[in-house]
Amino acid sequence: MQILNELRYPSRWYTKLSMAFLALAFFAVLAITAIAGFLVYRIVKPQRTSTEINMASFPGRPEVLDFETPGTNGKREGWFFPGFRGAATIILCHGYESSRGELLTLESALQDHQYNVFIFDFAAHGANGGISSLGYHEADEVRAAVDLLAKRPDLDPTRFGLWGYNLGAYAALRETESDKRIRALVLDSVYEEPQQMLKLGVERNGLGGFPFMTRAAKFSFEYLNYANRDDPPLSKKLPALAGVPTLYIQAVDDPELAESTRQLFLKAPQPREQAIIPHGNFVSMGDEEKRSYENRIVSFFLVRLPAAVSTVR
């Protein structure tokens, strides 16, 4: 009883000090939680970039295709660039804070070699609303795109290739591990779990050094993606890639993602290839670097997933 009374009406110096410390700790935890919640909101709702392009005048005779994504992700609009009839189809999966419009030169390089190419924007990117799950739901969007294209009579429904950068690379790898229609894969700066991308987002906002900030942000992110709480890291299902040629690209100027890419490469089954480049993020490369990068991607697909043209359109 005396202890409770002392806690309610502290009179001793050490009790007052303890109460002050507890109050300070409480408000510190409250502040960190609030800041972490706001930070996670900013990460899963990135600033959107949308490219306005007149498809009617764009070279390559593109078609605008709409498709539904699972759950609450809603409708997506994609751009389909036709190659030769019956040729393989490459789906380009853009990175975090990017959009389909920034991949048009890579698309053109592939279409020039008679591939069918498809690009679309993930949730919370381009003109799409919603929030990003940093890979969990984006893999479902890739599956929906493959399903859409596989129904077309002018395409081979069993021969798809995927290219992805960070967010897109995670979604592409996650989809390939459960989809036998994917016959070749390029993973640029891929990560094992969305929490790794979240951690990078916290650090790149300059708050990674604050005590418990990353842990609080991770807690908020996992609450948003509670349905995926038991999803294993991608490396657990890597054996499913046996027989699927995969190119792992590491960018020296992005050491965190370069290391996660290297680790996945070391664990991956054959056939696998590794490329180390000085600068990452295709959309921010200079013209000469872009051409070199595009040639590397096109060469990989030409060898590993030939267009196998049957009938000219």
Disulfide bonds with the S-S distance in Angstrom:
none
